[in-house]
Amino acid sequence: MSQQINFFHDNEDISLIFEFFVTVFQDFYLVHERGEVLHLKPSSIKSIQEFQVFCESDDLLFLVLSGNIKKISLRKVKENIYRVDPNNSPVLEFSPSKIIEKNDTLRVGRIMYSYDADSDMKRLVVSLIRKIRKVSDKIPESSGFWLMPNAKNYKYLQYWLGKPRKNPHHSHSR
């Protein structure tokens, strides 16, 4: 069974997410979701600056522990383009929130783990999700979406589907 959290965060919250990743996983690598095999090599992340660069891309990211790098399964999606297969790899999917500046909107992000064969990694993911929830507010009437501290500064929230909705926790204009 997969573990996941749908949550809103902004660039200021990224440092807290990085701190949680370091605390829970210690030595981890990030890899982009798809590309040529040569570009799908995991990158060791040692600083918040390296983490921020990865988070600024529009790619879906996968976190992998150093001992699991060789267990990453790739799927060919078209000529010379491969995709990390999260159902057959011990990787954590991380889709960062995105800021839509023109209308003071924050698009939802997600952390998900769907690989069942590694109970140790699953336990770590559960710990990470608890840490995020502990510093976040659950959005009322949202069926499981969470708002990190700085996400309260956005007027609108963009969920996976539909038009942006007013942020029920909006505290002030940025």
N, C-alpha and C positions, 0 to 999 in steps of 0.2 A: 504494500500500500504506500502511495506517495505521501511525502510530507511537504507542505508548502505554506507560504504566507504571501498574500497580496498586500502591498503596502506602498505608501507615498512617502518620498523623502526628497530633499533637495540637495544641492551641492554642499551645504553646511553639514548636513547629516551624514555625508559620505565618510567623514573622518570617524564618526561613531561606528558606522558599519565596518570600516576597515579595522578599528579596534576590536570589534566583536570577532571578525574573521581571524585576526591574529591570536586572540585569547582562546578561541575554540579550536582552530585548526593548526596554529603555530606556523608550520612550514607548508605553504601552499603555492600553487601555480595557477595562473589564469590562461585560458585558451579561448580564442574566438570560435563562434558556432560553426562557421563554414568558410571554405576557401580551398586553395590548392594545398595539397598535403604539406608542402614545404612551409606554408604559412600557418599551419595548424599545430605548430610546436608550442608546447606550454612555456610560459614566461614566469620565472620566479618573481614574486612580488615582495619587496623588502621595505618599501616606503609608501607613505600616503600619496606622494606625488606620482609614483608608478601606478598606484591603484586608481587615482583620479584620471589619468590618461586613458586607461582601459574603460572606465565608466563613461567617458565623454563620447566614445564611439557609439554608433547606432546598432552595433552588433549585440546579439545575445552572447553572454559570456558563460563559461563553465569554469568552476573552481575544481581543482584536482589536487589531492595530497601527493607529495613527492613519491611515496611508495606505490601509488596507483597509476603513474603516468603510462606504464606499458600496458595497462588494462583498458585504455581508452579505445573504444570501438568506433570506427568511422563507417559511414554509409555514403556511397557514391550517389549524388543527386543529379549530376549531368557531367558531360565531358570535362575531365580534370578538376571538377569541383566536388568536394566531400563535405560531409556534415558530421559533427560529433553525435553519436547515438546515445542519448541520456538513459534510455531504457536498458541498454546493454553495457553501460559504463558506470563506474563508481565516481560520477561527477555531480556537482551541485550546479544547477542552472541559476544564473543570476542575471535578471533583466532589470537594469537600473531604471528608475523613474526618469522622465525627461521633462524639462521645463519648456513650456510653450509661451514665450515672452509676450507675444502680441496681445494675448487676452488674459494674462495673469493666471495661467492654468498649469497644473502639474499632472502629467500622465502617470498612471499607476506603474509600479515595478513589481517584480516577483522573485521569490527564491523558491526553488522546487527541487526535490530529490525523488527520483522514481526508480532507482536501482535497488532491487530487493536482496541481492546476494551478499551485501556487505553490511551486517548489523552494526559494526563499530562506527562506520561512517554515518549510518542512519541515526545513531545515538547522538553523534556530534551535531548533526543537522537539527535535531529536536532541541538541543541545547542552544544553538544559534537562534532559532525561531523564538524560543522563550526570552532570550536577551532582547531581541527586537521588540517583542510584545511588551516587555516590562517598561520600556521607555516610550511606548507609543500609546495612542488612544484608539480604541475601537470606534469605527465610524458607525453611528446608530443607523439602523435600517439598511445596512449595506451587505449583509450576509458574509461577514468575515474579512472586511478590508480594514487596514490599520493606517494610522497617521503618525509619522515620526515628528519630533518636536518642531523642526523648522518648516515642515509642510503646512503648518497652521497659518503661515503667512500668505498663502495663495488663496485667491478668491474662488477659484474653480478647480474641480478635480475631474480629470478625464479617466473614466473607467475603461475596461476592455472594449465595451460596445456602447454605442449611443453618443449623445451630445454631452459636453461637459456639464457637471452639476455644481451647484453652489456648495462650497466647503462649509459643513456645519460647525467646524471648529475655527473658522477664519477669525484671526485676532486683530490684524491690522494690515494696512497696505505696506508693501515693501518699499 
